[in-house]
Amino acid sequence: MAGSLEFPENFLFGTATSSHQIEGGNVYNDWYYWELKNKLPKAGMACNSWRLYGKDIGLMAKLGYNAYRFSVEWSRIQPEIGEWRSEAVKTYVDMLKKLHEHSIEPLVTLHHFTNPIWFIKRGGWEREENIDYFAQFVEKIVEELKEYVRIWITVNEPAVLAYMGWGSGEYPPFKRDAFLYFKVLKHLLMAHAEAYKIIKNADKKFQVGLAKHFTIFQPAKNYFLDKLAADTANGSFNLTVVEALEKGVLPGVFIKKKYKEIRGAYDFWGVNYYTRHIIRFNPLKIMSLFAESLDGRGDEVTDMGWDIYPQGLYEVLIFLKKYKKPIIITENGIATRDDDQRICFIVRHLYEVWRALKENVDVRGYMYWSFIDNYEWTSGFKPRFGLVEVDYVSFERKPRKSAFFYGKIAMNKQIEEDYLRRCLKINQK
Ligand code: FCB
């Protein structure tokens, strides 16, 4: 490999976070509710970003990043059903203004896993009629923020939320029920379609999408039951969402309903990519449709126990090419205490993005997860995903070497040759 890798001049090089994971003091959502019951690690003050966002944005600017994906916390804005907290909205407006002052493009997520407690008490995503509550929230928040936002992400990882909450039962409300998995996924996708309509009505030029977590599923052996289990996992986790957006077919166990509002209701693909799963057929794994994932047995794994498989990002991008929509990598990152490993992780994944660009895949940006270390859902504060280290006692931020390294890529729109040489050796092993 000779020379450096170049990216388009207007490519977005940013980072991503979400409200509950960084803000601190979120006490009106379902995560907090279960944290109090000791079913989840406590987020507490998290990174105290609700107070320190000005510093964070200043730091992003200094580091040279030109985009930032974050989420607005529904429960903070609407802590009770009839209540609308304008001070909370004002804080988000201030964040957006600061981003603009520094020429950082905001990507705003409207739903990133957490829900107001009042919404959950009414049955949450299990009930179709509750989609209206979310739609009302979207209507209001879009009205308030529309002056400052062009790129909107409706729902983060609908299939992950549905699976973790109603399939594996690791996220609230900790249920294990395949019927509910499909039902909740269906409602989240309908909620996306509603939000899409509302945002586009506010301004046709807005770019609206959802963030889809794509995982590669590979059969453990060349054996038909392993292949079947891997295909089924791919179908229920990845293709359900693709089919909904492309064909207007909603997921279901036996009956798949047509829902024309969702067909084509997206302007770009938001791709969250982390890993692949090696799948073995296991008749006891009913909740995951007989797929057992043999995670963490690859050559290199992260502190989350996830296999590192950069080539999978290229595979996803090439798969999406046929839909002829722009793509933004809305999340990609690594939990590690070894910052050199993080640097190579970024280089190796950006190399795959670059390869896809060479194949004329319309990739417009890359958001590293995450800007700062933060609260990782069921794992608490242990995993270190951040380009910037956080001291959870003093809330001091300390940019790691990778933060500066990524900034250089963002500013020069290229990866230098010696890093390619050093890191890609591993890709080509
Ligand atoms: C994704 C989530 C994000 C973060 C990363 C590590 O699935 O969207 O909030 O937890 O995983």
Boltz pocket constraint, residues with backbone or C-beta under 6 A from the ligand:
constraints:
  - pocket:
      binder: B
      contacts: [[A, 18], [A, 21], [A, 156], [A, 157], [A, 160], [A, 213], [A, 272], [A, 331], [A, 369], [A, 375], [A, 376], [A, 377], [A, 385]]
      max_distance: 6.0
